[in-house]
Amino acid sequence: MAGGSKQLICPECGQMMATAGWRIFGGLRVTTPYGLLLSPVSDDLLLRTAEQRLTSASAEDYPEAKRRLDAIVRNAGDRFYDIKCPAGHYTLKTAPEITRAIRRAPGNQVSLA
């Protein structure tokens, strides 16, 4: 397979939150529904933000804040995409996770659950 492009579906609400295209020599390109190209976010910036969010999280928000922090630590060094859906939900995935989902999922849509 030379590459592919699929709509990324929000695991929270089912709305289309981005389109991701993958090419062997071009790498991963994630585009918002408005046509803006998303750049990967560095793990050090995400780590600092996640640590602050965990420190100030309410009891209700603590599990999600802890999950994000653990994912960043577990995948240190990877390129991260923090994708926001139109309803305001955020999905944090690494470039390899998105590429793998695009390559393995049938059809033109993939949920990043």
Backbone as ProteinMPNN parsed JSONL, in Angstrom:
{"seq_chain_A": "MAGGSKQLICPECGQMMATAGWRIFGGLRVTTPYGLLLSPVSDDLLLRTAEQRLTSASAEDYPEAKRRLDAIVRNAGDRFYDIKCPAGHYTLKTAPEITRAIRRAPGNQVSLA", "coords_chain_A": {"N_chain_A": [[0.84, -1.185, 0.0], [0.66, 2.113, -0.941], [-0.075, 4.32, 0.473], [-2.612, 6.279, 2.133], [-5.758, 7.893, 2.88], [-7.912, 9.008, 5.384], [-10.91, 9.795, 7.195], [-10.804, 10.984, 10.473], [-12.464, 9.966, 13.301], [-14.138, 11.197, 16.138], [-13.782, 9.596, 19.229], [-15.455, 10.086, 21.353], [-17.886, 11.39, 20.555], [-18.458, 10.758, 17.914], [-18.229, 12.499, 15.749], [-16.663, 13.835, 12.772], [-13.343, 14.703, 13.083], [-10.954, 15.302, 11.896], [-8.91, 14.911, 8.949], [-6.71, 12.464, 7.933], [-3.816, 11.865, 6.15], [-1.595, 9.562, 4.754], [1.562, 8.909, 3.432], [4.173, 7.069, 1.896], [6.67, 8.387, 1.352], [5.999, 10.926, 2.083], [5.073, 11.044, 4.654], [2.965, 11.575, 7.56], [0.032, 13.516, 7.38], [-2.131, 15.612, 8.959], [-5.237, 17.091, 8.808], [-7.493, 19.646, 9.67], [-11.15, 19.9, 9.832], [-11.577, 22.361, 8.702], [-9.606, 22.732, 6.893], [-7.057, 23.343, 7.788], [-3.667, 22.574, 8.359], [-2.497, 20.396, 10.794], [0.123, 20.558, 13.092], [2.521, 18.371, 14.583], [2.81, 18.066, 18.162], [5.3, 18.776, 20.558], [6.572, 16.394, 22.894], [7.629, 17.307, 25.314], [6.437, 19.8, 25.828], [3.737, 18.992, 25.94], [3.943, 17.294, 28.141], [4.554, 19.021, 30.3], [2.185, 20.553, 30.329], [0.294, 18.529, 30.807], [1.086, 17.648, 33.346], [0.544, 19.946, 34.877], [-2.23, 20.107, 34.479], [-3.033, 17.736, 35.735], [-2.311, 18.246, 38.373], [-4.082, 20.307, 39.044], [-6.549, 19.152, 38.641], [-9.988, 18.311, 39.105], [-11.803, 15.888, 41.115], [-13.455, 14.593, 39.332], [-12.276, 15.089, 36.835], [-9.781, 13.982, 37.12], [-9.156, 11.182, 36.36], [-9.025, 11.299, 33.475], [-7.035, 13.245, 33.106], [-4.86, 11.93, 34.261], [-4.686, 9.701, 32.572], [-3.913, 10.946, 30.164], [-1.39, 12.015, 30.894], [0.007, 9.632, 31.495], [0.021, 8.439, 28.946], [1.637, 10.205, 27.504], [4.104, 9.984, 28.848], [4.615, 7.257, 28.452], [4.981, 7.166, 25.692], [7.201, 8.725, 25.114], [9.197, 10.849, 23.133], [7.937, 10.357, 20.726], [6.033, 11.809, 17.992], [3.305, 13.791, 18.722], [-0.21, 14.239, 18.246], [-2.69, 16.366, 19.175], [-5.826, 16.316, 18.851], [-8.693, 18.194, 18.243], [-12.16, 17.833, 18.326], [-15.165, 19.054, 16.623], [-17.055, 19.299, 18.666], [-15.599, 19.859, 20.89], [-14.114, 17.899, 22.223], [-10.997, 16.38, 23.054], [-8.491, 14.405, 21.518], [-5.694, 12.576, 22.062], [-3.059, 11.338, 20.316], [-0.288, 9.435, 19.034], [1.865, 9.883, 16.173], [2.633, 7.35, 15.021], [0.489, 5.751, 16.002], [-1.762, 6.862, 14.741], [-1.089, 6.485, 12.037], [-0.97, 3.686, 11.942], [-3.659, 3.08, 12.507], [-4.905, 4.172, 10.234], [-3.864, 2.562, 8.206], [-4.81, 0.021, 8.876], [-7.602, 0.049, 9.218], [-10.699, -0.663, 7.622], [-12.527, 0.908, 4.909], [-13.36, 4.481, 4.7], [-13.174, 5.864, 7.043], [-11.974, 6.189, 10.41], [-11.99, 5.427, 13.821], [-10.404, 6.897, 16.583], [-10.172, 5.538, 19.043]], "CA_chain_A": [[0.0, 0.0, 0.0], [1.478, 3.318, -1.077], [-0.548, 5.313, 1.426], [-4.054, 6.364, 2.221], [-6.322, 9.045, 3.559], [-9.166, 8.652, 6.04], [-11.472, 10.722, 8.166], [-10.617, 10.579, 11.856], [-13.727, 10.125, 13.991], [-14.004, 11.402, 17.579], [-14.269, 8.443, 19.98], [-16.454, 10.527, 22.333], [-19.197, 11.789, 20.012], [-18.662, 10.235, 16.567], [-18.09, 13.518, 14.709], [-15.396, 13.867, 12.067], [-12.526, 15.739, 13.707], [-9.815, 15.621, 11.035], [-8.586, 13.964, 7.883], [-5.294, 12.128, 8.003], [-3.275, 11.231, 4.956], [-0.291, 8.966, 4.992], [2.299, 8.526, 2.23], [5.459, 6.467, 2.24], [7.742, 9.379, 1.369], [5.496, 12.21, 2.569], [4.752, 10.963, 6.064], [1.596, 11.784, 8.014], [-0.52, 14.877, 7.315], [-3.436, 15.682, 9.619], [-5.883, 18.334, 8.418], [-8.763, 19.896, 10.359], [-12.282, 20.038, 8.911], [-11.512, 23.69, 8.088], [-8.517, 22.735, 5.937], [-5.785, 23.741, 8.394], [-2.743, 21.483, 8.625], [-2.087, 20.309, 12.199], [1.512, 20.18, 13.327], [2.682, 17.581, 15.804], [3.183, 18.812, 19.363], [6.422, 18.118, 21.224], [6.188, 15.713, 24.118], [8.01, 18.071, 26.512], [5.381, 20.786, 26.05], [2.557, 18.25, 26.399], [4.213, 16.76, 29.478], [4.385, 20.11, 31.269], [0.763, 20.884, 30.374], [-0.419, 17.409, 31.442], [1.406, 17.667, 34.776], [-0.211, 21.048, 35.48], [-3.638, 19.733, 34.45], [-3.232, 16.707, 36.746], [-2.213, 18.891, 39.684], [-5.261, 21.14, 39.318], [-7.764, 18.445, 38.218], [-11.001, 17.938, 40.091], [-11.953, 14.439, 41.235], [-14.124, 14.13, 38.115], [-11.358, 15.202, 35.709], [-8.51, 13.337, 37.436], [-8.818, 10.003, 35.545], [-8.641, 11.698, 32.118], [-5.746, 13.929, 33.199], [-3.873, 10.882, 34.555], [-4.549, 8.898, 31.35], [-3.112, 11.727, 29.21], [-0.015, 12.069, 31.386], [0.598, 8.303, 31.31], [0.242, 8.223, 27.509], [2.784, 11.027, 27.099], [5.308, 9.375, 29.425], [4.79, 5.952, 27.81], [5.377, 7.365, 24.294], [8.175, 9.825, 25.064], [9.997, 10.903, 21.922], [7.074, 10.288, 19.544], [5.308, 13.018, 17.603], [1.927, 13.719, 19.206], [-1.256, 15.087, 17.694], [-3.78, 16.6, 20.119], [-6.846, 16.685, 17.877], [-9.938, 18.668, 18.848], [-13.326, 17.646, 17.465], [-16.032, 20.238, 16.646], [-17.801, 19.378, 19.926], [-14.688, 20.272, 21.961], [-13.373, 16.782, 22.815], [-9.615, 16.251, 22.597], [-7.958, 13.053, 21.393], [-4.232, 12.618, 22.01], [-2.498, 10.134, 19.694], [1.023, 9.595, 18.408], [1.868, 9.7, 14.721], [2.557, 5.927, 14.682], [-0.856, 5.224, 16.285], [-2.662, 7.335, 13.688], [-0.692, 5.802, 10.805], [-1.397, 2.288, 12.073], [-5.118, 3.053, 12.386], [-5.235, 4.437, 8.831], [-3.475, 1.414, 7.379], [-5.525, -1.21, 9.235], [-9.067, 0.182, 9.229], [-11.355, -0.681, 6.318], [-13.381, 2.057, 4.647], [-12.723, 5.795, 4.631], [-13.221, 6.472, 8.362], [-11.361, 5.418, 11.488], [-12.139, 5.993, 15.162], [-9.141, 6.86, 17.32], [-10.487, 5.135, 20.429]], "C_chain_A": [[0.881, 1.243, 0.0], [1.079, 4.389, -0.086], [-2.052, 5.32, 1.453], [-4.471, 7.601, 2.961], [-7.67, 8.636, 4.132], [-9.613, 9.769, 6.961], [-11.259, 10.15, 9.561], [-11.875, 10.946, 12.633], [-13.484, 10.23, 15.497], [-14.559, 10.186, 18.324], [-15.345, 8.803, 21.01], [-17.83, 10.731, 21.72], [-19.459, 11.313, 18.586], [-18.575, 11.26, 15.446], [-16.725, 13.398, 14.032], [-14.567, 15.016, 12.633], [-11.316, 16.126, 12.873], [-9.754, 14.603, 9.905], [-7.091, 13.723, 7.972], [-4.89, 11.409, 6.73], [-1.878, 10.738, 5.241], [0.314, 8.545, 3.665], [3.672, 8.018, 2.65], [6.556, 7.52, 2.34], [7.298, 10.73, 1.911], [5.167, 12.219, 4.046], [3.278, 11.219, 6.34], [1.221, 13.26, 7.919], [-1.914, 14.834, 7.91], [-4.013, 17.068, 9.349], [-7.216, 18.466, 9.138], [-9.904, 19.957, 9.349], [-12.295, 21.381, 8.18], [-10.357, 23.825, 7.104], [-7.166, 23.151, 6.486], [-4.938, 22.51, 8.692], [-2.335, 21.521, 10.094], [-0.623, 19.892, 12.265], [1.581, 19.3, 14.563], [3.156, 18.47, 16.948], [4.307, 18.047, 20.06], [5.976, 17.519, 22.552], [6.575, 16.499, 25.377], [6.977, 19.147, 26.841], [4.108, 20.107, 26.563], [2.737, 17.736, 27.82], [4.015, 17.835, 30.548], [2.91, 20.471, 31.438], [-0.021, 19.796, 31.1], [-0.146, 17.353, 32.937], [0.632, 18.77, 35.498], [-1.699, 20.711, 35.555], [-3.944, 18.688, 35.532], [-3.215, 17.312, 38.143], [-3.484, 19.663, 40.032], [-6.581, 20.441, 38.986], [-8.706, 18.188, 39.392], [-11.072, 16.415, 40.141], [-12.576, 13.851, 39.968], [-13.166, 14.104, 36.917], [-10.048, 14.45, 35.902], [-8.204, 12.117, 36.562], [-8.369, 10.345, 34.122], [-7.28, 12.387, 32.127], [-4.617, 12.921, 33.44], [-3.619, 10.023, 33.317], [-3.68, 9.626, 30.32], [-1.645, 11.774, 29.627], [0.685, 10.732, 31.175], [0.911, 8.026, 29.84], [1.464, 8.999, 27.018], [4.084, 10.413, 27.599], [5.63, 8.057, 28.715], [5.329, 6.084, 26.375], [6.365, 8.511, 24.127], [9.023, 9.723, 23.8], [9.181, 10.81, 20.644], [6.494, 11.654, 19.232], [3.852, 12.833, 18.003], [1.026, 14.667, 18.428], [-2.359, 15.157, 18.741], [-4.919, 17.185, 19.292], [-8.145, 17.035, 18.587], [-11.088, 18.472, 17.865], [-14.212, 18.899, 17.547], [-16.827, 20.401, 17.948], [-16.903, 19.734, 21.12], [-13.938, 19.147, 22.646], [-11.966, 16.73, 22.235], [-9.215, 14.781, 22.565], [-6.458, 13.171, 21.176], [-3.715, 11.292, 21.471], [-1.131, 10.452, 19.117], [0.881, 9.392, 16.904], [1.848, 8.214, 14.347], [1.169, 5.313, 14.947], [-1.842, 5.624, 15.195], [-2.354, 6.611, 12.376], [-1.155, 4.349, 10.821], [-2.909, 2.169, 11.902], [-5.555, 3.263, 10.938], [-4.973, 3.197, 7.983], [-4.336, 0.184, 7.656], [-7.042, -1.126, 9.107], [-9.637, 0.123, 7.806], [-12.197, 0.591, 6.129], [-12.62, 3.368, 4.648], [-12.773, 6.546, 5.957], [-12.556, 5.558, 9.381], [-11.574, 6.161, 12.801], [-10.81, 5.845, 15.894], [-9.366, 6.535, 18.786], [-9.285, 4.527, 21.101]], "O_chain_A": [[1.751, 1.392, 0.858], [1.866, 5.303, 0.163], [-2.695, 4.456, 0.857], [-3.657, 8.277, 3.589], [-8.473, 7.996, 3.454], [-8.813, 10.572, 7.439], [-11.506, 8.967, 9.799], [-12.302, 12.1, 12.623], [-12.72, 9.448, 16.064], [-15.695, 9.784, 18.074], [-16.065, 7.926, 21.486], [-18.833, 10.301, 22.288], [-20.58, 11.45, 18.094], [-18.826, 10.919, 14.29], [-15.759, 12.926, 14.632], [-15.02, 16.161, 12.664], [-10.709, 17.17, 13.114], [-10.446, 13.585, 9.911], [-6.304, 14.664, 8.073], [-5.547, 10.463, 6.296], [-1.081, 11.415, 5.889], [-0.349, 7.893, 2.858], [4.251, 8.481, 3.633], [7.298, 7.541, 3.322], [8.136, 11.593, 2.173], [5.0, 13.286, 4.636], [2.442, 11.092, 5.445], [1.985, 14.137, 8.323], [-2.78, 14.106, 7.426], [-3.375, 18.085, 9.621], [-7.984, 17.506, 9.209], [-9.662, 20.053, 8.146], [-12.954, 21.519, 7.149], [-10.143, 24.898, 6.541], [-6.214, 23.3, 5.72], [-5.442, 21.519, 9.22], [-1.88, 22.553, 10.587], [-0.196, 18.973, 11.565], [0.786, 19.464, 15.489], [3.814, 19.488, 16.734], [4.271, 16.819, 20.143], [5.116, 18.067, 23.241], [5.912, 16.367, 26.406], [6.677, 19.377, 28.013], [3.479, 20.588, 27.505], [1.794, 17.74, 28.612], [3.386, 17.587, 31.576], [2.44, 20.669, 32.559], [-0.897, 20.094, 31.911], [-1.046, 17.044, 33.718], [0.124, 18.558, 36.599], [-2.355, 20.987, 36.559], [-4.994, 18.748, 36.172], [-4.015, 16.933, 38.998], [-3.911, 19.671, 41.187], [-7.635, 21.075, 39.043], [-8.279, 17.89, 40.508], [-10.473, 15.733, 39.309], [-12.253, 12.727, 39.582], [-13.239, 13.201, 36.083], [-9.28, 14.294, 34.952], [-7.086, 12.013, 36.058], [-7.424, 9.739, 33.616], [-6.458, 12.138, 31.245], [-3.534, 13.059, 32.873], [-2.477, 9.656, 33.037], [-2.821, 9.018, 29.681], [-0.757, 11.591, 28.795], [1.83, 10.697, 30.725], [1.949, 7.445, 29.524], [2.236, 8.493, 26.203], [5.059, 10.332, 26.853], [6.791, 7.781, 28.412], [6.052, 5.207, 25.903], [6.361, 9.191, 23.101], [9.504, 8.647, 23.446], [9.683, 11.152, 19.573], [6.462, 12.542, 20.084], [3.235, 11.825, 17.658], [1.442, 15.747, 18.008], [-2.9, 14.129, 19.149], [-4.975, 18.392, 19.061], [-8.637, 16.277, 19.423], [-11.004, 18.892, 16.71], [-14.03, 19.72, 18.447], [-17.227, 21.513, 18.294], [-17.396, 19.892, 22.237], [-13.182, 19.411, 23.581], [-11.77, 17.007, 21.051], [-9.555, 14.011, 23.463], [-6.01, 13.796, 20.215], [-3.908, 10.246, 22.09], [-0.848, 11.594, 18.755], [-0.092, 8.806, 16.429], [1.112, 7.837, 13.435], [0.727, 4.446, 14.193], [-2.666, 4.813, 14.773], [-3.272, 6.171, 11.683], [-1.673, 3.846, 9.824], [-3.388, 1.257, 11.226], [-6.479, 2.598, 10.469], [-5.789, 2.836, 7.135], [-4.568, -0.617, 6.75], [-7.697, -2.149, 8.906], [-9.123, 0.776, 6.898], [-12.531, 1.264, 7.104], [-11.389, 3.381, 4.602], [-12.453, 7.734, 6.005], [-12.564, 4.335, 9.247], [-11.363, 7.371, 12.883], [-10.17, 4.795, 15.831], [-8.808, 7.19, 19.666], [-9.362, 4.132, 22.265]]}, "name": "protein", "num_of_chains": 1, "seq": "MAGGSKQLICPECGQMMATAGWRIFGGLRVTTPYGLLLSPVSDDLLLRTAEQRLTSASAEDYPEAKRRLDAIVRNAGDRFYDIKCPAGHYTLKTAPEITRAIRRAPGNQVSLA"}
